[in-house]
């Protein structure tokens, strides 16, 4: 996929306020791991341009997409519902199975943070994802 133009994304925060964002999609090489990834860079409208939410995916050998990064650099960007919206939007854009990273000890170079785990648990509670305990991954339905 080539770099994209900005696309609108609507999401609701913990405060139940509706937020409007825009995102761009970029392919890039993760130099540290030497793998190609897809990045969603999400900007909340009316926030500083340098404050974005960074959401990255890795294309797995079976062609599914694994969420590898969900990073919010500024605390004012937290609890705005961008993580869930980004995961759901990735499914819509790519029409592929979306899974989380794992915390299994035998999986090298990945982990799912406590905050990431909370994001996926909220998706499970809404009936949008399942947890596969034996693999220690979440999968979007």
C-alpha positions as YAML, in Angstrom:
chain: A
units: angstrom
residues:
- id: 1
  name: UNK
  ca: [0.00, 0.00, 0.00]
- id: 2
  name: UNK
  ca: [1.30, 3.43, -0.88]
- id: 3
  name: UNK
  ca: [1.03, 6.33, 1.54]
- id: 4
  name: UNK
  ca: [-2.55, 7.47, 1.79]
- id: 5
  name: UNK
  ca: [-4.34, 10.77, 1.97]
- id: 6
  name: UNK
  ca: [-5.97, 11.62, 5.26]
- id: 7
  name: UNK
  ca: [-9.23, 9.82, 5.97]
- id: 8
  name: UNK
  ca: [-11.86, 10.80, 8.54]
- id: 9
  name: UNK
  ca: [-12.31, 8.67, 11.69]
- id: 10
  name: UNK
  ca: [-15.00, 9.16, 14.34]
- id: 11
  name: UNK
  ca: [-14.51, 7.74, 17.85]
- id: 12
  name: UNK
  ca: [-15.95, 8.15, 21.33]
- id: 13
  name: UNK
  ca: [-13.84, 8.70, 24.42]
- id: 14
  name: UNK
  ca: [-14.22, 7.38, 27.93]
- id: 15
  name: UNK
  ca: [-16.06, 10.64, 28.62]
- id: 16
  name: UNK
  ca: [-18.64, 9.68, 25.90]
- id: 17
  name: UNK
  ca: [-17.61, 12.73, 23.88]
- id: 18
  name: UNK
  ca: [-17.52, 12.29, 20.11]
- id: 19
  name: UNK
  ca: [-14.10, 13.03, 18.63]
- id: 20
  name: UNK
  ca: [-13.19, 13.56, 15.00]
- id: 21
  name: UNK
  ca: [-9.80, 12.47, 13.80]
- id: 22
  name: UNK
  ca: [-8.05, 11.93, 10.53]
- id: 23
  name: UNK
  ca: [-5.57, 9.20, 9.75]
- id: 24
  name: UNK
  ca: [-2.87, 8.46, 7.21]
- id: 25
  name: UNK
  ca: [-1.60, 5.00, 6.35]
- id: 26
  name: UNK
  ca: [2.07, 4.37, 5.53]
- id: 27
  name: UNK
  ca: [4.15, 1.29, 4.77]
- id: 28
  name: UNK
  ca: [7.57, 1.32, 6.41]
- id: 29
  name: UNK
  ca: [10.51, -0.87, 7.41]
- id: 30
  name: UNK
  ca: [10.92, -1.52, 11.14]
- id: 31
  name: UNK
  ca: [14.70, -1.18, 11.11]
- id: 32
  name: UNK
  ca: [15.19, -2.81, 14.51]
- id: 33
  name: UNK
  ca: [13.30, -5.98, 13.58]
- id: 34
  name: UNK
  ca: [13.93, -5.82, 9.82]
- id: 35
  name: UNK
  ca: [10.27, -6.37, 8.98]
- id: 36
  name: UNK
  ca: [7.77, -4.39, 6.93]
- id: 37
  name: UNK
  ca: [4.91, -2.83, 8.85]
- id: 38
  name: UNK
  ca: [1.86, -0.69, 8.21]
- id: 39
  name: UNK
  ca: [1.41, 2.48, 10.24]
- id: 40
  name: UNK
  ca: [-1.81, 4.33, 10.97]
- id: 41
  name: UNK
  ca: [-0.97, 7.84, 12.14]
- id: 42
  name: UNK
  ca: [-4.10, 9.33, 13.74]
- id: 43
  name: UNK
  ca: [-4.54, 13.05, 14.36]
- id: 44
  name: UNK
  ca: [-7.39, 14.47, 16.45]
- id: 45
  name: UNK
  ca: [-8.84, 17.52, 14.75]
- id: 46
  name: UNK
  ca: [-8.05, 20.81, 16.50]
- id: 47
  name: UNK
  ca: [-5.04, 19.31, 18.32]
- id: 48
  name: UNK
  ca: [-1.43, 20.13, 17.55]
- id: 49
  name: UNK
  ca: [-0.18, 18.47, 14.37]
- id: 50
  name: UNK
  ca: [2.78, 16.94, 16.24]
- id: 51
  name: UNK
  ca: [0.45, 15.10, 18.66]
- id: 52
  name: UNK
  ca: [-0.66, 11.91, 16.98]
- id: 53
  name: UNK
  ca: [-1.57, 8.39, 17.93]
- id: 54
  name: UNK
  ca: [0.73, 5.79, 16.42]
- id: 55
  name: UNK
  ca: [-0.82, 2.43, 15.53]
- id: 56
  name: UNK
  ca: [1.22, -0.24, 13.71]
- id: 57
  name: UNK
  ca: [0.45, -3.58, 12.11]
- id: 58
  name: UNK
  ca: [2.59, -6.47, 10.87]
- id: 59
  name: UNK
  ca: [1.46, -8.65, 7.96]
- id: 60
  name: UNK
  ca: [1.67, -12.25, 9.20]
- id: 61
  name: UNK
  ca: [2.63, -15.23, 6.98]
- id: 62
  name: UNK
  ca: [-1.06, -16.24, 6.81]
- id: 63
  name: UNK
  ca: [-1.87, -12.68, 5.58]
- id: 64
  name: UNK
  ca: [-3.61, -11.68, 8.83]
- id: 65
  name: UNK
  ca: [-2.56, -8.44, 10.54]
- id: 66
  name: UNK
  ca: [-1.01, -8.33, 14.01]
- id: 67
  name: UNK
  ca: [-1.22, -5.15, 16.08]
- id: 68
  name: UNK
  ca: [2.36, -4.50, 17.21]
- id: 69
  name: UNK
  ca: [2.24, -0.92, 18.48]
- id: 70
  name: UNK
  ca: [-0.31, 1.43, 20.00]
- id: 71
  name: UNK
  ca: [1.48, 4.53, 21.20]
- id: 72
  name: UNK
  ca: [0.11, 7.81, 22.46]
- id: 73
  name: UNK
  ca: [2.88, 10.32, 23.00]
- id: 74
  name: UNK
  ca: [0.86, 12.96, 24.81]
- id: 75
  name: UNK
  ca: [-1.38, 12.36, 27.84]
- id: 76
  name: UNK
  ca: [-4.04, 14.73, 26.45]
- id: 77
  name: UNK
  ca: [-4.59, 12.15, 23.69]
- id: 78
  name: UNK
  ca: [-5.48, 9.33, 26.11]
- id: 79
  name: UNK
  ca: [-8.97, 7.92, 26.73]
- id: 80
  name: UNK
  ca: [-10.34, 9.26, 23.46]
- id: 81
  name: UNK
  ca: [-11.25, 5.83, 21.99]
- id: 82
  name: UNK
  ca: [-8.65, 5.97, 19.24]
- id: 83
  name: UNK
  ca: [-7.20, 2.52, 19.94]
- id: 84
  name: UNK
  ca: [-10.47, 0.67, 19.50]
- id: 85
  name: UNK
  ca: [-11.41, 2.84, 16.51]
- id: 86
  name: UNK
  ca: [-8.02, 2.16, 14.85]
- id: 87
  name: UNK
  ca: [-8.34, -1.62, 15.26]
- id: 88
  name: UNK
  ca: [-11.86, -1.59, 13.83]
- id: 89
  name: UNK
  ca: [-10.82, 0.73, 10.99]
- id: 90
  name: UNK
  ca: [-7.89, -1.55, 10.07]
- id: 91
  name: UNK
  ca: [-10.36, -4.44, 9.70]
- id: 92
  name: UNK
  ca: [-12.58, -2.26, 7.50]
- id: 93
  name: UNK
  ca: [-9.70, -0.96, 5.34]
- id: 94
  name: UNK
  ca: [-7.81, -4.22, 4.82]
- id: 95
  name: UNK
  ca: [-10.62, -6.82, 5.15]
- id: 96
  name: UNK
  ca: [-8.23, -9.19, 6.97]
- id: 97
  name: UNK
  ca: [-8.13, -10.97, 10.31]
- id: 98
  name: UNK
  ca: [-6.75, -8.62, 13.02]
- id: 99
  name: UNK
  ca: [-4.99, -10.08, 16.07]
- id: 100
  name: UNK
  ca: [-3.15, -8.68, 19.08]
- id: 101
  name: UNK
  ca: [0.43, -9.26, 20.08]
- id: 102
  name: UNK
  ca: [1.08, -12.02, 22.60]
- id: 103
  name: UNK
  ca: [2.72, -12.08, 26.01]
- id: 104
  name: UNK
  ca: [3.83, -15.70, 25.67]
- id: 105
  name: UNK
  ca: [7.46, -16.10, 26.70]
- id: 106
  name: UNK
  ca: [8.38, -18.08, 23.59]
- id: 107
  name: UNK
  ca: [7.28, -15.26, 21.24]
- id: 108
  name: UNK
  ca: [10.33, -13.11, 20.52]
- id: 109
  name: UNK
  ca: [10.25, -9.31, 20.12]
- id: 110
  name: UNK
  ca: [6.67, -8.72, 21.11]
- id: 111
  name: UNK
  ca: [4.46, -8.11, 24.08]
- id: 112
  name: UNK
  ca: [1.06, -6.66, 24.83]
- id: 113
  name: UNK
  ca: [1.15, -3.84, 27.35]
- id: 114
  name: UNK
  ca: [-1.29, -3.52, 30.23]
- id: 115
  name: UNK
  ca: [-2.94, -0.59, 28.41]
- id: 116
  name: UNK
  ca: [-3.13, -2.63, 25.20]
- id: 117
  name: UNK
  ca: [-4.71, -5.49, 27.12]
- id: 118
  name: UNK
  ca: [-7.39, -3.09, 28.41]
- id: 119
  name: UNK
  ca: [-8.16, -1.97, 24.84]
- id: 120
  name: UNK
  ca: [-8.68, -5.56, 23.69]
- id: 121
  name: UNK
  ca: [-10.74, -6.45, 26.78]
- id: 122
  name: UNK
  ca: [-13.11, -3.57, 25.99]
- id: 123
  name: UNK
  ca: [-13.53, -4.98, 22.47]
- id: 124
  name: UNK
  ca: [-14.31, -8.41, 23.97]
- id: 125
  name: UNK
  ca: [-16.88, -6.85, 26.33]
- id: 126
  name: UNK
  ca: [-18.57, -5.22, 23.32]
- id: 127
  name: UNK
  ca: [-18.69, -8.57, 21.50]
- id: 128
  name: UNK
  ca: [-16.22, -7.39, 18.84]
- id: 129
  name: UNK
  ca: [-13.26, -9.62, 19.75]
- id: 130
  name: UNK
  ca: [-12.45, -12.95, 21.38]
- id: 131
  name: UNK
  ca: [-9.52, -14.03, 23.55]
- id: 132
  name: UNK
  ca: [-7.65, -17.17, 22.53]
- id: 133
  name: UNK
  ca: [-6.09, -18.21, 25.81]
- id: 134
  name: UNK
  ca: [-3.92, -21.01, 24.39]
- id: 135
  name: UNK
  ca: [-2.20, -18.50, 22.05]
- id: 136
  name: UNK
  ca: [-2.51, -15.54, 24.44]
- id: 137
  name: UNK
  ca: [-3.91, -13.36, 21.68]
- id: 138
  name: UNK
  ca: [-7.10, -11.43, 21.03]
- id: 139
  name: UNK
  ca: [-8.79, -11.66, 17.65]
- id: 140
  name: UNK
  ca: [-11.22, -9.19, 16.18]
- id: 141
  name: UNK
  ca: [-14.43, -10.94, 15.10]
...
